[in-house]
C-alpha cells in the first residue's frame, strides 16, 4: 500500500479521532490510511505488534498522527484498554470502525458448534465488546460507528462454514443499534463488501475432503471481481459522512437481495447460478 499524503484542503474527517479495530491489514488498514490522508487522528488496533508497527510507521511517515495499540478484541480487558488509551491520547472519539473478522469454509453439517462459536466470537462479539466500550464516547461526540460486514451478511453462500451465520448476526446487531441510537445522534453504517483484492491469492484450508475446490476461493457465494481496498475505503468514509445506513459493494449484488426478499427459492436459484 502506498503511503498516504494529506490533502491541502480540510475534509469532513480533518481533526476527528478515529479508532480502527483491525486497522493493520486489509480493508481496515486501507480505511486507517484514508482517514490519515484526510487529516484524521487515528488509533489502530490489532493483535500482531509487527503489522501495527509497520502501519504506524507508514502513516507517521506521511505526517499523520497515529497511535498503534496491540489488543485482542476477544478479550474484554484488552478492549477496555484500547478505548481508554485512544481517548486518553486524543481526548475524544468521533469514529469507530469494527473491521476485525475472519472467513471460513466448510459444509454446514461438517462445521462443529465450536467452529461456529469461534467465528461468532470474532465476527460478532468482538464488535459488541468494542462498541459497548466506545459507545459513551461516540454518543458524546454524536459520532459514527461503521461495522464491516460482508455480502454474506445478506445471503448465505454454499460451503461458508459458520461465516454467514456470524455475518448475518452482525447485520442484525448493526440495525438494532441504528434503530435505538439514531435519535441520540449516533450515525451507524453497515458495510457489506465482496472480496477485497489482495497481493497474494487466498486459499482456505479445510479438513472436509468433500468440499469442492471452488469453495476454497475468496468470495461469499457469488462471483465478483476483487475490489481495490483503497477505493472501498474511500467509499466507506464517504458513505459514513453522508450518514448512509448501508453500503453494499458491488451494488449489483442487490439484485440477489431483492430477489431473495421476494422469493427465497428465487434467491437460492440465483446464488447457485452465480456461485
C-alpha positions, 0 to 999 in steps of 0.5 A: 500500500502506498503511503498516504499524503494529506490533502491541502484542503480540510475534509469532513474527517480533518481533526476527528479521532478515529479508532480502527479495530483491525486497522493493520491489514486489509480493508481496515488498514486501507480505511486507517490510511484514508482517514490519515490522508484526510487529516484524521487522528487515528488509533489502530488496533490489532493483535500482531505488534509487527503489522501495527508497527509497520502501519504506524510507521507508514502513516507517521511517515506521511505526517499523520498522527497515529497511535498503534495499540496491540489488543485482542478484541476477544478479550474484554480487558484488552478492549477496555484498554484500547478505548481508554488509551485512544481517548486518553491520547486524543481526548475524544472519539468521533469514529469507530470502525469494527473491521476485525473478522475472519472467513471460513469454509466448510459444509454446514453439517461438517462445521462443529458448534465450536467452529461456529462459536469461534467465528461468532466470537470474532465476527460478532462479539468482538464488535459488541465488546468494542462498541459497548466500550466506545459507545459513551464516547461516540454518543458524546461526540454524536459520532459514527460507528461503521461495522464491516460486514460482508455480502454474506451478511445478506445471503448465505453462500454454499460451503461458508462454514459458520461465516454467514451465520456470524455475518448475518448476526452482525447485520442484525446487531448493526440495525438494532443499534441504528434503530435505538441510537439514531435519535441520540445522534449516533450515525451507524453504517453497515458495510457489506463488501465482496472480496477485497483484492489482495497481493497474494491469492487466498486459499482456505484450508479445510479438513472436509475432503468433500468440499469442492475446490471452488469453495476454497476461493475468496468470495461469499457465494457469488462471483465478483471481481476483487475490489481495490481496498483503497477505493472501498475505503474511500467509499466507506468514509464517504458513505459514513459522512453522508450518514448512509445506513448501508453500503453494499459493494458491488451494488449489483449484488442487490439484485440477489437481495431483492430477489431473495426478499421476494422469493427465497427459492428465487434467491437460492436459484440465483446464488447457485447460478452465480456461485 
